[in-house]
Amino acid sequence: DCGVDAVAPTAPWDEWVEGVEGTELEAAGPLNTPTLKTPPGAPHLPLLSINLGSVVMAFHLVFGSILWVLVVLSQTVQNLKIGNDTRVIFQGFTGRQATQNAQQSLEWGTKIVGGVTPGRDGEHLGLPVLPNVKVAKEQLKPDATGIFVAAQFAAKAIEEAIEAEIPLIAAVAEHIPLHDILRISSMLATQSKSRFVGANSPGIISSIGRCRIGFQPLPTFSPGHVGIAAKSGTLSYEAVASLTRAGVGQSLCIGIGGDTVSGTSITDALKVFESDDDTHGIVLIGEIGGEAEIEAANWIAEYHRRTSTPNVRQKSLGNRRSVPGRFQSRSLIISSNAAKKMIHDKGYHASNSTSSNEKSAMIAVTISRARRCPCIYASPGSEWRETRSFPVNYGQGPDRQTLKALLEHTGFEMATSAFRIEFNTLINDLFHIFKSLEAVSLELVVTRSPSNDADHSGLHVIPERFVFDDAAINSAQRQTHLLEARDMTIPEYQPVELEASKHGIVYVKLTPEDPSANIGTLVNGAGLAMNTVDALAHRGGRPANFLDTGGKATAETVKKSFEAVLADERVKVIFVNIFGGLTLCNMIADGVMLAFKELGERMRVPVVVRLRGTNEEMGQKMIAESGLDLYAYDDFEEAAAKVIELAKANN
């Protein structure tokens, strides 16, 4: 994934882990997922084990000899160390969300010194309001900024903060267009003053220093010595809550963010924790489908080799029930005919299949999560076997060296001059499609037909899967014409899932062939949603769906979520599992009651509700006083047990 000669593991994650030399596997408690036991001779230090599901990692083991390289802005990593002296400003300061957040953070002890609202001068919450970040930098001398603006305006706000050289920039908005973040990443790579956290992140918080730049649920946190870095916001809250209940406080909690490209990686967080005297143990929460966790494991292995008294310990938990080949995120996949037309419009011959006498290669123009930039993957032949990756500068596109290396790796370097020229032109055209139409991934097969004509290239293209960023459509109203090209034959675009997506809900029907899958789930946050499915399944339950309401769930969103879950006739009980940060528990309670009121007889099944986080007491009281046939719990174990009991009784 990093532009070096490396072959990615082709086996599933759990099979690959089982093959790691010098390790053993044991059950990881309630989730029944693989745990790496300390190899003989490894140092033994206090172990923090938290059952979180998805992928929760804080490792010190060597995960093989695969080469993964991260290009980091090492000069800015230490900007992540915040505390009681950190001077904070808010962008979008006078907005409703920022105002509410600032009031809470000020009461908690965060040193907010003012904020920015474009074109305004004055006061807000007794603090100065300034018209732009440059002026705020000159007058307020901030160390950090929290960006509380809508997704379509977030990129401009982030860029303004970078130009003003604010040391730490945290962006919390969901659904910022992916290519906006790619452009920001290319900006960050050219400077050494600003560190970016996010996007789609709960932010960053120091329990010891009582400094919050984000929307984490404050009552959950307690001061202590465990550092946390998490891709999932809701799972980070679960980790913090579990630690706090066990009497273990936290030092620094870094929200990596759930987007494809993040400003700060898990490895960056580890570098901060390593040099932080307040951090004595670490919890890492990753996700399936990326290399960041492997990269972090390799960093920790190297750390143990060079450190006589390491303080990093681990528990590794893996998601086992993700649907293979499914995008559990917000992406737009176009039909094969639409992909062929894109290729044809660029002047290439688009085929449906290869013939036995054709030489072929796999090509994908996509994104390197580790390098935070576009990347071209290539493999000779018609399958992904000897895969190499070639990073590409977002602003400039593929250079001559990259094109030459692609020809060599695919085995086309000895082709005719006409083929090589057309191949290079094709790669440049693919990158143009990728950038101009804001793609996530363009996968295709390139073939060369035998020909004795030196002027005939014989190049043919077979589009495999073209995926585009629907945040560009929904947040910024760009690329809207792609909606007409959606591939309506794939599972992602079944009627229930499409209707849910209109309301910002990600719904995935699980094991549709299994009639015993009878537990509906309604959860906020993809990480917590996957964790909920895993935990229920381990306890003997049969989850029927994955459902993420999104971070900005409203009462109407919750009602729509119930409609999606109840569309599956297998569902005999619904589990509402909420850990609110940005999501308000009282809003979820409103939505539950709205669903009962407006869906009437359709609410035919028992509902178990667990509310934690922001405004949890208010939400729990509303549920308790509603008079509805609901089962309300605070503890996950109790709630899960009740769900499974009801599922078995009503099956």
C-alpha positions in Angstrom: 0.0 0.0 0.0 3.0 2.3 0.3 4.8 2.3 -3.0 7.4 -0.4 -2.1 7.9 -3.8 -3.5 5.5 -5.8 -1.2 2.9 -8.4 -1.6 -0.2 -8.1 0.6 -1.5 -11.1 2.5 -4.1 -12.9 0.4 -5.5 -15.1 3.2 -8.3 -13.8 5.5 -7.1 -11.8 8.5 -7.7 -14.6 11.0 -6.0 -17.3 8.9 -3.1 -14.9 8.4 -2.7 -14.2 12.1 -2.8 -18.0 12.8 0.3 -18.3 10.6 2.4 -15.8 12.5 5.6 -17.5 13.6 6.1 -17.7 17.4 2.6 -16.9 18.5 -0.4 -18.8 19.8 -4.1 -18.1 19.6 -6.6 -18.2 22.3 -10.3 -17.1 22.5 -10.6 -13.4 23.3 -13.3 -13.7 25.8 -16.9 -12.9 25.0 -16.3 -12.2 21.3 -14.6 -15.5 20.5 -12.1 -13.9 18.2 -8.4 -14.6 17.9 -6.0 -13.2 20.5 -2.3 -13.3 20.1 -0.5 -14.7 23.1 2.9 -13.3 24.1 5.7 -15.3 22.3 8.3 -16.9 24.6 10.8 -14.4 25.8 8.7 -11.4 25.2 8.5 -8.9 28.1 5.5 -9.2 30.4 3.8 -6.0 31.5 0.3 -5.0 32.6 -2.3 -6.1 30.1 -5.4 -4.1 29.3 -8.1 -6.3 27.9 -11.4 -4.8 26.8 -14.0 -6.7 24.8 -14.9 -4.2 22.1 -15.4 -6.2 18.9 -14.6 -5.0 15.3 -10.9 -4.8 15.4 -9.5 -3.5 18.7 -5.7 -3.6 18.7 -2.9 -2.6 21.0 -0.1 -4.8 19.9 3.5 -5.6 20.6 3.9 -8.6 18.4 5.7 -9.0 15.0 3.1 -9.6 12.3 5.4 -11.2 9.8 8.0 -9.5 7.6 5.7 -7.6 5.2 7.1 -4.2 4.3 4.8 -1.3 5.0 6.2 2.3 5.0 4.3 5.4 6.3 5.2 8.8 5.2 4.5 11.0 8.3 5.0 14.6 9.1 7.1 13.8 12.1 7.7 17.4 12.9 4.0 17.9 13.8 3.2 14.6 15.6 4.0 16.2 19.0 1.3 18.8 18.3 -1.1 16.1 19.4 0.0 16.6 23.0 -2.7 18.8 24.4 -3.4 19.8 28.0 -4.6 22.5 30.4 -2.3 25.1 28.7 -3.6 24.4 25.2 -5.2 27.6 23.7 -8.2 26.5 21.6 -10.3 28.4 19.1 -13.5 27.2 17.4 -14.2 27.7 13.7 -17.9 28.1 13.2 -17.9 29.4 16.7 -21.4 31.0 16.8 -23.2 28.1 15.3 -25.6 26.0 17.4 -23.5 22.9 17.6 -20.2 24.8 18.4 -21.9 27.0 21.0 -23.3 24.0 22.9 -20.0 22.2 22.7 -17.9 25.2 23.7 -20.1 25.8 26.8 -19.6 22.2 27.9 -15.9 22.3 27.2 -15.4 25.6 29.0 -17.2 24.2 32.1 -15.0 21.1 32.0 -11.8 23.3 31.9 -10.8 23.6 28.3 -8.9 26.8 27.6 -11.1 28.2 24.8 -9.8 31.7 23.9 -12.3 32.7 21.2 -13.4 31.7 17.8 -14.0 32.5 14.1 -17.2 33.1 12.2 -16.5 34.5 8.7 -17.1 38.2 8.3 -18.0 38.7 12.0 -16.4 40.7 14.8 -17.7 40.8 18.3 -18.2 38.5 21.3 -19.8 35.1 21.9 -19.9 33.3 25.3 -17.9 36.2 26.6 -15.1 35.5 24.2 -13.9 37.3 21.1 -15.3 36.4 17.7 -13.0 37.2 14.7 -13.7 37.2 11.0 -11.0 34.8 9.8 -8.4 32.4 11.1 -5.5 34.6 10.1 -6.7 37.4 12.4 -7.5 34.9 15.2 -4.0 33.5 14.9 -2.5 37.0 15.3 -4.7 38.2 18.2 -5.5 35.0 20.1 -2.3 32.9 19.6 -4.1 29.6 19.5 -2.4 26.2 19.7 -5.4 24.3 18.3 -8.6 24.8 16.4 -11.8 22.8 16.4 -13.7 23.0 13.2 -17.5 22.9 13.7 -18.8 23.6 10.2 -20.9 21.5 7.8 -19.2 19.0 5.5 -19.5 21.1 2.4 -17.7 24.0 4.1 -15.2 22.0 6.1 -12.4 21.7 3.5 -12.2 25.5 3.1 -12.1 25.9 6.9 -9.3 23.3 7.2 -7.3 25.0 4.4 -7.7 28.3 6.1 -6.3 26.9 9.3 -3.3 25.3 7.5 -2.5 28.6 5.8 -2.6 30.3 9.2 -0.2 27.6 10.5 -2.4 26.6 13.4 -0.4 23.8 15.1 -3.4 21.4 15.7 -6.5 21.2 13.5 -9.4 18.9 14.5 -12.3 18.4 12.1 -15.4 16.5 13.3 -17.8 16.7 10.4 -19.0 13.5 8.7 -19.3 13.2 4.9 -16.6 15.6 3.9 -16.0 14.8 0.2 -13.1 12.4 -0.1 -11.2 14.3 -2.8 -11.4 17.4 -0.6 -9.5 15.5 2.0 -7.0 14.2 -0.6 -6.4 17.8 -1.6 -5.9 18.8 2.0 -3.5 15.8 2.5 -1.4 17.0 -0.4 -1.2 20.5 1.3 -0.2 19.0 4.6 2.6 17.0 2.9 4.2 20.3 1.8 4.4 21.9 5.3 5.7 21.2 8.8 3.6 23.4 11.1 0.1 21.9 11.2 -1.1 18.5 12.4 -4.6 17.4 11.3 -7.0 15.1 13.2 -10.0 13.8 11.3 -12.1 14.0 9.4 -15.2 12.2 10.6 -13.6 12.1 14.0 -14.9 12.7 17.5 -11.7 14.9 18.0 -9.0 14.7 20.6 -9.3 14.9 24.4 -6.9 15.0 27.3 -8.5 13.7 30.5 -5.5 14.7 32.6 -5.3 18.2 31.1 -9.1 18.6 30.8 -8.8 19.8 27.3 -11.5 18.7 24.8 -11.4 19.5 21.1 -14.4 17.5 19.8 -17.7 16.1 21.0 -16.7 13.2 23.2 -19.2 12.5 26.1 -17.4 14.2 29.0 -19.0 12.3 31.9 -17.4 9.1 30.5 -13.8 10.3 30.9 -11.6 10.2 34.0 -8.0 11.2 34.4 -5.4 8.4 34.4 -2.6 6.8 32.4 -4.1 4.9 29.5 -3.8 6.3 26.0 -6.4 5.5 23.4 -6.3 5.8 19.6 -9.5 4.8 17.7 -10.8 4.7 14.2 -14.3 4.4 15.6 -15.7 7.2 17.8 -18.4 5.1 19.5 -16.0 2.3 20.2 -13.6 4.8 21.8 -16.4 5.8 24.1 -17.0 2.2 25.0 -13.3 1.7 25.7 -13.3 4.8 27.9 -16.5 3.8 29.7 -15.1 0.3 30.4 -11.9 1.7 31.8 -13.6 4.3 33.9 -16.0 1.8 35.4 -13.0 -0.4 36.2 -11.3 2.5 38.0 -8.7 3.0 35.2 -8.4 6.6 33.9 -7.2 7.9 30.6 -4.4 10.2 29.6 -5.0 11.1 25.9 -7.7 9.9 23.5 -7.1 10.5 19.8 -10.0 10.0 17.4 -8.4 8.9 14.2 -11.6 9.1 12.3 -13.5 6.7 10.1 -12.9 8.1 6.7 -10.7 6.5 4.0 -8.1 9.2 4.4 -7.3 10.5 7.9 -4.9 13.3 8.9 -3.4 11.3 11.8 -2.8 7.5 11.8 -2.7 4.9 14.6 1.1 4.9 14.2 1.2 8.6 14.6 -0.7 8.2 17.9 1.7 5.5 19.1 4.6 7.9 18.5 3.0 10.4 20.8 2.1 7.8 23.5 5.7 6.5 23.4 7.1 9.9 24.5 4.3 10.8 26.8 5.2 10.4 30.5 1.5 10.4 31.4 0.7 7.3 29.3 1.6 3.9 30.8 -0.7 1.7 28.7 -2.4 1.9 25.3 -5.6 0.7 23.7 -5.8 0.8 19.9 -9.1 0.4 18.1 -8.8 -0.2 14.3 -11.1 -1.6 11.6 -11.2 -4.3 9.0 -10.2 -3.6 5.4 -7.1 -1.4 5.9 -3.4 -1.7 6.5 -3.1 0.8 9.4 -3.4 -1.9 12.0 -0.7 -4.1 10.5 1.5 -1.0 10.2 0.9 -0.2 13.9 1.8 -3.8 14.8 5.0 -3.5 12.9 5.8 -0.2 14.6 5.2 -1.8 18.0 7.4 -4.8 17.1 10.2 -2.4 16.2 9.6 -0.4 19.4 10.1 -3.6 21.5 13.3 -4.3 19.7 14.8 -1.0 20.5 13.3 -0.4 24.0 14.4 -2.3 27.1 11.3 -1.4 29.2 8.4 -1.0 26.7 5.0 0.1 28.1 2.8 -1.0 25.2 0.5 -4.0 25.7 -2.2 -5.6 23.6 -5.4 -7.3 23.0 -6.4 -8.2 19.5 -10.1 -8.7 18.6 -11.2 -9.3 15.0 -14.5 -8.7 13.3 -15.8 -12.0 12.1 -19.1 -11.2 10.6 -18.5 -8.5 8.0 -20.2 -9.3 4.7 -17.4 -10.1 2.1 -17.3 -7.8 -0.8 -19.8 -5.3 0.7 -19.1 -1.6 1.2 -20.4 -0.9 4.7 -20.0 2.8 4.0 -21.4 5.5 1.7 -20.1 4.8 -1.8 -21.7 4.8 -5.2 -21.0 1.9 -7.6 -21.9 2.3 -11.2 -23.0 -0.3 -13.7 -20.6 -2.1 -16.0 -22.3 -0.5 -19.0 -21.7 3.0 -17.5 -18.1 2.1 -16.8 -17.6 0.8 -20.3 -19.0 4.1 -21.7 -16.5 6.1 -19.6 -13.7 4.0 -21.1 -15.2 4.2 -24.6 -15.6 8.0 -24.4 -11.9 8.2 -23.8 -11.3 6.4 -27.1 -10.5 2.9 -25.9 -12.0 -0.5 -26.9 -14.0 -1.8 -23.9 -14.5 -5.6 -23.8 -16.5 -8.0 -21.7 -13.9 -10.8 -21.3 -10.4 -11.9 -22.2 -9.5 -14.6 -24.7 -6.9 -17.4 -24.0 -4.3 -15.9 -26.4 -4.4 -12.4 -24.8 -1.9 -11.2 -22.3 -3.6 -9.3 -19.4 -3.0 -7.3 -16.2 -5.1 -6.0 -13.4 -5.1 -2.3 -12.7 -6.8 -0.3 -10.0 -6.6 3.5 -9.4 -7.6 4.0 -5.8 -6.3 5.5 -2.5 -3.5 4.5 -0.2 -4.9 4.9 3.4 -1.3 4.7 4.7 0.2 7.3 2.4 -3.0 9.4 2.3 -2.7 9.8 -1.5 -3.9 8.2 -4.7 -2.2 5.0 -5.6 -2.2 2.7 -8.6 -2.2 -1.0 -7.9 -1.1 -3.5 -10.6 -0.8 -7.2 -11.0 0.2 -9.2 -14.0 -2.4 -11.7 -15.2 -6.1 -11.8 -14.7 -6.1 -12.1 -10.8 -4.7 -10.1 -8.0 -1.6 -12.1 -7.1 1.7 -10.3 -7.6 0.3 -7.0 -6.5 2.4 -3.9 -6.3 1.4 -0.3 -5.5 2.6 2.9 -7.0 1.8 6.2 -5.2 0.7 9.1 -7.2 0.9 12.9 -6.5 -2.7 14.1 -6.3 -1.9 17.4 -8.0 0.4 16.1 -10.8 -0.8 12.6 -11.6 1.3 9.6 -12.7 4.9 10.6 -13.6 7.1 9.0 -16.2 8.9 6.8 -13.7 5.6 5.4 -12.5 4.4 4.7 -16.0 7.6 2.9 -16.8 7.4 0.8 -13.6 3.8 -0.1 -14.3 4.8 -1.4 -17.8 7.6 -3.4 -16.3 5.5 -4.9 -13.5 2.6 -5.9 -15.7 4.9 -7.5 -18.2 4.0 -5.1 -21.0 7.4 -3.5 -21.3 8.3 -5.7 -24.3 5.0 -4.8 -26.1 4.9 -2.8 -29.3 5.6 0.9 -29.2 2.0 1.6 -30.1 0.7 -0.5 -27.2 3.1 1.1 -24.7 2.0 4.6 -25.8 -1.6 3.7 -25.5 -1.1 2.0 -22.1 0.5 5.2 -20.7 -2.2 7.3 -22.1 -4.8 5.0 -20.6 -3.2 5.3 -17.1 -3.3 9.1 -17.4 -6.9 9.0 -18.6 -7.9 6.8 -15.7 -6.3 9.1 -13.2 -8.2 12.0 -14.9 -11.5 10.1 -14.4 -10.5 9.3 -10.8 -9.8 12.9 -10.0 -12.4 14.8 -12.1 -15.3 12.5 -11.1 -14.1 12.0 -7.5 -13.7 8.2 -7.6 -12.9 5.9 -4.7 -11.7 3.1 -6.9 -11.4 2.2 -10.6 -10.7 -1.5 -11.2 -10.2 -3.0 -14.6 -8.3 -5.5 -16.7 -6.0 -4.4 -19.5 -5.4 -6.9 -22.3 -3.0 -7.1 -25.3 -4.1 -9.0 -28.4 -1.4 -10.6 -30.5 -0.7 -8.6 -33.6 2.0 -8.4 -36.3 1.1 -4.8 -37.1 3.5 -2.6 -35.2 1.1 0.3 -35.6 -1.8 -1.6 -34.0 -1.7 -1.5 -30.2 -4.1 -4.4 -29.5 -5.0 -2.8 -26.2 -8.4 -3.6 -24.8 -10.0 -2.6 -21.4 -12.4 -4.7 -19.3 -13.9 -2.5 -16.6 -14.5 -4.5 -13.4 -15.8 -2.1 -10.7 -16.0 1.6 -10.7 -16.8 3.2 -7.3 -17.3 6.9 -6.6 -17.6 9.0 -3.5 -21.2 9.8 -2.7 -20.2 12.4 -0.2 -19.3 14.6 -3.1 -22.9 14.1 -4.3 -24.8 14.4 -1.0 -22.7 17.0 0.8 -21.4 19.2 -2.0 -23.9 18.5 -4.8 -21.1 17.5 -7.2 -21.1 14.6 -9.7 -24.9 14.2 -9.3 -25.1 12.8 -12.9 -23.5 9.6 -11.5 -26.7 8.7 -9.7 -28.3 7.7 -13.0 -25.4 5.3 -13.6 -25.8 3.3 -10.3 -25.6 -0.5 -10.7 -29.1 -1.4 -9.4 -28.3 -5.2 -9.6 -26.0 -5.3 -6.6 -27.0 -5.9 -3.0 -26.1 -2.3 -1.9 -28.9 -1.0 -4.0 -31.8 -3.1 -2.9 -34.9 -1.0 -2.2 -34.7 -1.0 1.6 -31.0 -0.1 1.5 -31.5 2.6 -1.0 -34.3 4.2 1.0 -32.2 4.1 4.1 -29.3 5.8 2.4 -31.5 8.7 1.5 -31.6 9.5 5.2 -27.9 9.0 5.9 -28.4 5.5 7.2 -26.2 2.6 6.3 -28.3 -0.6 6.3 -26.9 -4.0 5.3 -29.1 -7.2 5.5 -27.0 -10.1 6.9 -27.3 -13.7 5.9 -30.6 -13.3 4.0 -30.6 -17.1 3.4 -30.7 -17.8 7.2 -34.3 -17.8 8.5 -33.1 -18.0 12.1 -31.4 -14.5 11.9 -34.1 -12.7 13.9 -32.4 -9.9 15.9 -32.6 -6.4 14.3 -30.0 -3.9 15.3 -30.1 -0.1 15.4 -26.8 1.5 16.3 -25.0 4.8 16.0 -21.5 4.5 14.5 -20.1 1.8 12.1 -17.6 0.5 14.7 -20.2 0.1 17.4 -22.6 -1.4 14.9 -20.1 -4.1 13.9 -19.2 -4.7 17.5 -22.9 -5.1 18.4 -23.4 -7.7 15.7 -20.2 -9.6 16.8 -21.1 -9.6 20.5 -24.7 -10.8 19.9 -23.5 -13.6 17.6 -20.9 -14.7 20.1 -23.6 -14.9 22.8 -25.7 -17.2 20.6 -27.9 -14.6 18.9 -28.5 -14.3 15.2 -28.3 -10.7 14.0 -30.3 -10.0 10.9 -28.7 -6.7 9.9 -26.0 -4.1 10.3 -27.4 -0.6 10.7 -25.5 2.7 11.4 -27.8 5.7 11.9 -24.9 8.1 11.3 -23.5 10.7 13.7 -26.2 13.2 13.2 -29.2 11.0 13.9 -32.5 12.8 14.5 -35.8 11.5 15.7 -36.9 11.1 12.1 -33.7 9.2 11.3 -34.4 6.8 14.1 -37.9 6.2 12.9 -36.6 5.5 9.4 -34.1 3.1 10.9 -37.0 1.2 12.5 -38.7 1.0 9.1 -35.6 -0.5 7.5 -35.2 -3.1 10.2 -38.8 -4.0 10.3 -38.9 -4.5 6.5 -37.1 -7.8 7.3 -39.9 -10.2 8.3 -37.4 -12.4 10.1 -36.9 -9.8 12.8 -38.5 -10.8 16.2 -36.7 -8.3 18.5 -34.9 -5.0 17.9 -31.8 -3.9 19.9 -31.2 -0.1 20.0 -27.6 0.3 21.1 -26.5 4.0 21.4 -23.3 5.5 22.7 -23.8 9.2 22.1 -21.1 11.7 21.4 -22.5 14.0 18.7 -25.6 11.8 18.8 -27.9 12.9 21.7 -29.5 10.2 23.7 -32.6 12.3 24.3 -32.9 12.6 20.5 -32.7 8.8 20.1 -35.4 8.5 22.8 -37.6 10.9 20.8 -37.1 8.8 17.7 -38.0 5.5 19.5 -41.2 7.1 20.8 -41.9 8.6 17.3 -41.5 5.1 15.8 -44.0 3.6 18.2 -46.5 6.4 17.5 -46.3 6.6 13.7 -45.5 2.9 12.8 -48.3 1.6 15.0 -49.0 -2.1 14.3 -45.7 -2.4 12.4 -43.9 -2.1 15.8 -44.9 -5.7 16.4 -41.8 -6.8 18.1 -40.2 -6.1 21.5 -37.5 -3.4 21.6 -34.5 -3.3 23.9 -32.9 0.1 24.4 -29.4 0.9 25.7 -28.5 4.6 25.9 -25.1 5.8 27.0 -23.2 9.1 26.4 -24.4 12.6 25.7 -27.6 13.4 27.6 -28.0 9.7 28.6 -29.8 10.5 31.9 -32.4 12.5 30.0 -32.8 9.8 27.3 -33.1 7.0 29.9 -35.7 9.0 31.8 -37.8 9.6 28.7 -37.7 5.9 27.8 -38.6 4.9 31.4 -41.6 7.3 31.5 -42.9 6.6 28.0 -45.3 3.9 29.1 -44.2 1.9 26.0 -43.4 -1.8 25.8 -39.7 -1.2 26.0 -36.8 -2.8 27.9 -34.3 -0.1 29.0 -30.8 -0.9 30.1 -27.5 0.9 30.9 -25.2 -2.2 30.8 -24.4 -3.8 27.5 -24.2 -7.3 28.9 -27.6 -7.1 30.5 -29.1 -5.6 27.4 -27.6 -8.2 25.1 -28.8 -11.1 27.4 -32.4 -9.7 27.3 -32.3 -9.3 23.5 -31.2 -13.0 23.0 -33.8 -14.2 25.5 -36.6 -12.4 23.7 -35.3 -13.6 20.3 -35.4 -17.2 21.4 -38.8 -16.8 23.0 -40.4 -15.2 19.9 -38.7 -17.3 17.3 
